[in-house]
């Protein structure tokens, strides 16, 4: 399993912002780390942006605990083809 360091993650973030024209600044570092971890390990989340945002906000507000989030994540990820 491969993990990115925080400096690698921030460089990747800056490249994405430069390529897509988004605004600079990491709004939600844990969500970014999770997404990069999944991609590096050939998985992706199968849920729309609104649902993902709702889940992240539920965690932040304390309405969703870690075991429930882990269950949601297992139910909403799939393995993608390795290149």
N, C-alpha and C positions, 0 to 999 in steps of 0.2 A: 504494500500500500504506500502511496506517495503523498506526502504532505508538503505544502508550500510554507516557506517562512513568511513572517509578516512583511519584510522588505520585498520579497518576490511578489506577494499578494498586492502590495501597493503599486509596484511597477506595472503589474498586469492591469490593475484598475486604471492607472493613468493612460495606458495604451488604449484601453476600451473607450475611455472618455474622449481621447484625441481622435479616435476613429469614428465615433458615433456622434460627436458634437454635444454630448451630455454635459452636465455641470460638474465642476470639480468638487471633491470632498466626499468622503465615505460616509454615507448616511447610516448604514447599518452593517458594521464590520462583521459581526457574527453571521449574519445572513450571507454576506459575500464569502466568508470563509467556508460555510457549509456548501454553497453552490460550487466553489472551486474544488473542494474535497470530492464532491460527487462526480464532477466532470473528470477529474484526474483518475478516478477509480471507475470510470465508464458507466456512470449512472446519471439519470436525469429525473427531475421532478415532473410528474404528470399532474399538474394542477395549474389553473390560470393564475395570472398575476394578482387578481383581486383576492382569490382564495389564499394564495401564499402570503399576501400582505395581511389578511385577516389572521392567519395563523401566527405570524411574527408579532403582530400587535397583541394578540391574546397571550402570548408568552410574556411579552414585556409588561403587560398589565397584571400578570399573575392569575389570569383566568384559565390558563392552560399549563399544566405541570409537565415536567420532563417525561415521565412515562407515557402520558397521553400524546405528547408531541412525537416521541419515538415511534409510537404505534401509527400515528398519522403518516409519518415519514416513510415507514415500511410499506404502508398501503398506497403511497403516492409516488413511489420511485420505481424506475425500471432500468434494467441494464441496457446499454446501447452498444452498438457494434464497435469493436476495437479496430483501430487502423494500424 
